[in-house]
Amino acid sequence: MSEADMTADAPSFAPVPTSATEAQVISRPSLSYWQDAWRRLKANRRALISLWIVVGLLLFTVFGPFVWRVDPDDQDLDQISKPPGPSRIATVATPFEPWSGVLNTLGPLPDTSVAADRLLAPAELVAVGEANTQAVRLSWQPNRTAPGASGWRVYRNLYHPAPDHALGLPVGEILNPAETGFEDRLDLEPRRYFYSVLPLDAWGAESADYITLAVDVKRVITAEEAVAKGLADDALDLAPGDSVELAFHPLGTDYLGRDMLARLMHGARVSLFIGIVASFVYVAFGILYGAAAGFAGGRVDQLLMRFADFVVALPFLLFMILFRILFGVESGDSGIAPMLVAMVLLSWPATARLVRGQILQIREEGYVGAARLLGARSAWLVMRHMIPNTMGVILVTLTFAVPRAIFTEGFLWF
């Protein structure tokens, strides 16, 4: 250290003031309870990140439906159980017209004496017309080298049946051997299907021989359907062969074709409403109930706590069912009101017990006795001094009450 650094000026050795007023000067302003809590929260990085995550979820839930204006109950039957980001282009097609099928009038009559193991698969299997999501039409020619089929069975699979001969889902059975055509309209999606056709004997037994055809199904939509879904203004503006962009679903769709993002926002609104409103109401009631019991003490305290024990013993699920009947909630209706009432009426005793225990300790403090001697009213004393000093316990209780209410709501929806 240099000599210049060791040199101190005269004010550094000035005597400390002995004035009582100057000695009691506060070096920095005092912090309120919430200011100190915010200061501690900002110092904890993980807690601050969690806070912003919660704020983001609240903004997503409250303001998301104003941005993504999709009805969560609307069903898009052209996009059922779709993952995020599927192909959304559909080709305009003419309305569906029934197909009369294919009759092979020149084929041989069935021979009921031919067993299934001697029957051969059709000689040829082709797709008739364009295969689209309206219908897939198949036609085949019987094998004339080994006639005798009494009928046909058609299978559909997502994968090629070889090598384990897994033919997939049976989509049709034809008992007329002269009818060599089939129309599939069962839940078709824009993808590749493998159709297999095999002959049947007179007793309905299948032959081990079959023929398979790979068919690529194209997504189509009629002009009237496009107008009904809001994809076009007028059906006259669309001609067969035009392309139409279907509705976009960022998170995909469910098994009924409903938008998952819209349903997520709607469900989050219900969960947060019940979790926050029910928790705040029954925690607030528990605070007042426990504070009154702890401050009064004696017989009043014993009577109030015995009633709280009685409420704890009541079965929540049974009362939830009774409230649904009382409110006249039918199957499929929203049961938010009876759920809120059941939670508020049956969930407050835990908070009341915690607050009562804290109040029993605080009422013996010296400042409480001093406030009584100065003529403070009991209600003002409890609300102004006692309850604020139990805020730590109250916040912890409220922190656990919100997810508990959300979990209860999620459980009851099932």
N, C-alpha and C positions, 0 to 999 in steps of 0.2 A: 504494500500500500504506500502510495506517495505521501509526501509531507503535506501537499495541498489537500489531499483527501482527509487527512487527520485534523485539519484546521476546522474549527466550528465557530459559527458566529455567536454573538452575544445573546440574541433572542432564544437560542437553543437552551440556554441555562437560566431562562427566566423562571421564577418561582410559580408554582401552580396556584391559581386563584383560590382564595379561601372563602369567597362569598358563597353562601348557601344557595343563592339563586343560580349562580354560574356553575356550581358543582352539580346541580341537578338537570342541567341542559341535556336533552336527548340528542345523541349524535346523529340518529336517523329516525325517520317517522316509523311508528309501530305499524304492523300489518294486521289486517283483519283476518278472520278465520279463512275466508275464501281466498283472499290474496295470498296467504301463506300456502294454502292447498295448491293454488295455481303455480306458485313458485316451485314447490316440490315436484309437481307434475312435469313442468318443463325441464327439470333437472334429470328426470328419468326418461331416457330415450325410448325404451321399449313401451313404456306407458303412453308416451306421446304418439308413437306410431299406431298403437292400438286405438287411441282416441281418434286419429284421422281416419282409420279404417271404419270405425263406427259412424263417424260423420259422413263418410262416403256412402255407406249402406243406407243411412237415413235419406241422403239426397237422392240416391238411386230409387228408393222406395216412394218418396213423396213426390218428386218432380219427374221421375222416369215416365209415368203414364201420360204426362203432358207432352213429352217428346215422342214416345213410341205409341201412337194412337191406334192400337189394335185391340179389338174386343177379345178378352181372354176366353170367351165362350164360343167364338166363331170357329166353325169346323171347315178345314180345307181338305176335302176328301181326296183331292188329287195328290196330296203330300202327307200321307199318313206314316207316322213313326220314321220321319226323315231326320238324318243327322244334320248338323250345321253345314251350310254351304253346298247342298246338292245342286244338280243341274236344274235350272228353273226355266228352261225354254220348252214350250209346247207348240205343236203344229196344229193349226186350225183344220178340222175335219168336218165332214158332213154329219148330220145326226145319225145315230145308230139305226140300222134297219135289220129286221130279223133275217136269218139265213135259212133257206130251205134245206140245206145239206146236199149230200151227194148220194145218189142211188146207183148201184152197180147192177143193172138189170141183166147183164150178160154173164154174170158170174154163175158158177155151179151151185146147185142146191146143197144145203148142209147135209153131211152124212153123220147121223147120230152114232154110228158105230166106230167112228174115228176117235181114238183117245187123245188126250191133250198132249202127251209126249210125242205124238206123231205129227202134230200140226206145225206148220212153218209160219214165220212172220210174214207180213205183207211184203210184196216185192218192191214197193215204192211208197215213200211218204213225203208229201210236199205241203207247203203252206199256200193257202188260197188267198190271194189278195195281199194287202199290206197288214202285217201284224202290228197292232197298236194296243193302247190301253183300253180301248173299247172291246175288242175281241180278237182272239187268235183262231183262225179257221184252218183246219187240217183236212187233207184228203189222202187216201191211200188206195193201192191196188192189191187185191188178194193174190196170194201166191197160187198160181194155177197148177204148179207141179205137185202140190200136196193139198188139194181142196178138202173141204169138210168142216170149216170153222162155223160154229153156230152163233158167234157173236165176237165182240171186240171190247177190249179194255184199254183206256188211255191213261197214261201216267204223266205227271209233270214233276221235274226236279230242277233245283238250282245248279246242280253239278252234273257232269256226265256220269251215267250209271256204271260205266266200266271202271275198274275191273271187278268190283264186288257185286255188280248187278243190282245196285240200289236204285230202283226205278223212281222212288219219290212218292208223291201224293197222287192217289187215284182220283182223277177229276171227271171221269166219265166211263159209263158202261153201256154198250150198245148190244141189244139182244137180237137185232135184225141183221143177219149176215150180208144182206144186200145193201145195207146202209154203210157206206165207207167214207163218211165225213163226220167231223166233230167240231163244235164251236166252244171254245173256252172263254168264259167271262169272269172267272173267279179271281177277284182281287189282283188284277194284273198291274205290274209295275214296269217302268222303263228299264229293262235289263234283259239279259240272255236267259232263256229257259231251254231245257232239254225235254222234249216230248217223246214218249215211247208208246208204241202200239203193239199189242200182242193178241193172238187169237184165243178164243174160248171154245171148249167143247160143249156138248149138249147138256152137261151137268154143271157148267159154270167154272170148270177147272181151267187154270191158265196153262198156256204153253210156255216152255222154257225159252223159246225163241222169240225175239222181239226186234223191232227196228226203231232207231232213235234219230230224231231231227233236232238240230239246234236252231232256235228261233230268237231273233233280236227284236224285242218289243219296243215300239216307238211311243213316246208320250204325245197324246193328242188332246184337243179340247174343242168343243163346238163353239160357234160364234155366240150362241145364246148363253152358254155357260160363262164365257169370257165377260159378257156384259153383266151377268148376274154377280160375278165376283168383283166387279169394278175394274177389270183389266182393259176394258174398251168402252167407248161411249155409245156406239151404235153397232148393231150386228151387221148392218149393210157395209160398214167400213172394212170388214174382214172377209176374205175369200179363202176357200180351201187351199192349203199349202202355205199360208202366211204363218209367221212365227209370232208367238205371244210370250211375253215374260211373265211368269207366275209370281205370286207374292213371295217376298223374301222373308225368311225366318232365321234370324241370326243364331239362335240356339236350337234350331230344329223344331220338330213338332212331336206331339204325343200320339198315343194309339188312336185318337179320334181326329187327328189333324189339327189340333189347337196349338197356337203359337206358344212355345215354352217361355220366351222372354216376357210376354204379356202376362202369362199365368204366374211366373216367378214374381213379378212386381205386385200382382194382385194378392198372391199368397203372403208375400212379405208385408204388405200393408195390414192384412188381417192379423198376422202374428205380432207385428210391432204394436199395433193398436191394443190388442189384448195384453201383451206383455207389459207395456208401459202404463196403460190406464189402470188395469186391474192391480198391478203392483203398487202404483202410487196411492191408489185409493185404500187398499187394505193395509199398507204400511202406515199411511197417515192415521187411519183409525186405530191401528195397534199402538202407535205412539201416544195418542191422546188417552186411550184406555189404560195403557201401562203407566203413563205419567200420573193419571188420576189415582190409580190403585197404589202406586208407590208413595205418592205424596200424602194420601189420606192415612194409609197404614191401618193397623188394628183390624176390627171386624169388617170394615168396608173393604180393606185389602183382601182379607180372606174370602169374603163373599164374591168379589169380582174375579179372583183367581180360580175359585171353584167353578164359576160359570165358564171361564176360559178353558178349563180342563174338560168340561162337558162338550164344548164346541170341538175340541180336538178329537174327541171320541166319535164324532159323527162321520159316517162314511161319505166321502166326497162323491164317488161315482154314483151312488144311489141318489143323492140329492141332485146331482147333475141331470139324471134321467127324470126325476120328479119335476124339476124346473122346466125341462123341455116339454113335458106334458102340460104343465101349468101355463106356459107361454104359447101353447098350441103350435109348436114347431113340427112340421111334417117332414117326411123323408125327402131329402134334396134341398130343403130350405136352410137358410143360414141360422146357426144356433149361437150367434155371438152374444145376444142378450142373456139367455140363461147361463151361458158359460161365465160371463162377467159376474152375474149375481152370485153364482155358486162359489167362485173364487174369492170374491170380496167377503162373503158371509162366513166362509170356513177357513180362510188362510191367515187371519190376523193374529191368532193367539201367540205364535212364535215371536213376532215383533213385540207384542205387549209384554211378554215375559222378560225379554232382554231389556227393554226400556224401564220396566218396573225395577229390575235389579240395579240399574244405574241410578235411578231416582232415589232408591233407598240409601245408597251411599252418599249421593250429593246432598240430600236434605240434612245431613249431619255436619256439613261444612260450616265454617264460621261465617262466611259471607251470607249464607242463607239466614242464619240467626240474626245477623246484623240487619238484613233487609226487613225481617219481620219486626224487629224493634223499631225500625223507622216507619212502620205502618204500611209496608208493601202488601198489596192484595195477593191472595194465593194464586189466582189465575195469572196475574202479571208476573209473579215470581217464577212460576213454572215455565211460562212461555218465554220470558226474557232471560232467565239465568239457567234453569235446570235443563230444559230440552236442548238448547245450544251446546251444552257441555256433554251431551250424549250423542252428538252428531257423528262421531267416528263409528259408533256401533250402528247407528241408523243407516249410514252410507254403506257399510258392509252388508247389512241386511237387505237393503234395496238392490245392491249389486247382484246378490244371489237370487233375489225375488224375480227380477225381470227374466232371466233365462229359465227359471223354474216355471213361470207362467207360460212362456213360449213352448217349453217341452210338454207341459200339460195340454195346451191347446193342440199341438201336433199329435199327441197321443189320442185325444178325444175325436179328432177328425177321422181317425181310422176305425 
